[in-house]
Amino acid sequence: RKLLKRQMEEKSAQVKLQRISKANEAEHLLEVDRLALSSEKQQRIQHSKALTAYRDENKRVQPHIYIMHLKLMLSVS
């Protein structure tokens, strides 16, 4: 009888440890996922900023190129 009781207690303790381990693993995976999502968000933000800067630079440079092209065409004529 005592042996059975001890075996049941050991089994219960083992199941409890397994639950704790699974909970810790799930918590770790959630944190890894959260960090990955945060990193992806930062990459999207940086990409968007780079594209905006590229667009703005093109808007700034494009009229100058057009004017230089016109001057060149006029000087050739």
N, C-alpha and C positions, 0 to 999 in steps of 0.2 A: 504494500500500500504506500509506504513512504517512498519507495523507488518510483512508483508511478507518479506520485505527486511531484517528486523532484524532476522527473522527465518532462512532465507537463510544464513546470516552471521554466526549465531550460528551453523548451520549445517556444514558450511564450516570449522569453527574453530574446531568443534568436529572431523571432518574427518581428519584434519591436525594433531590434537593431537593423533588420532589413528595411523596414519602413523608414527609419531615420536615414539610412544610407540612400534610399531612393529619393527621399525628400531633398536631401543635400545635393544629390546629382541633378534633380530637376531644377533646383534653385541655381546651381552653377550653370546649367544650360540656358536658363532664362537670362542670366547675366551676360553670358557669351553672346546670345542673340541680341540683347539690348545694345551691347557695345558694337556689334556688327552693324546694326541699324543706324546707330549714331554716327559711325564712321562713314557709312554710305551717304547719310544726309550731309555730312561735312564735305564729302567729295562732290556731291551734286551742287552744293553752294559754291565751292571753289570753281567748279567747271562753269557754272552760270556767270560768276564774276569774270572769269577769263574770256568767255564769249562776249560779254558786255564790253569789256575793255577792248577787245579786238574790233568789235563793231564801231565803237566810238572812235578808235584810231583810224579806221577806214573812212569814217565820215569826215574826220579832220583832214586826212591826207588826200582824199579823192578830189576835192575841188582844186587843190594845188597842182595835181597831176594833169587835170583837164586844162588848166590855164597854161601850164608849161607846154603841153601838146599844141595848143592853139598858137602860142608864140613861136614854136618851132615851125609849124606849118606856115605861118605868116612870113617868117624870115626866109624860108625856102622859096617862097613865091616871088 
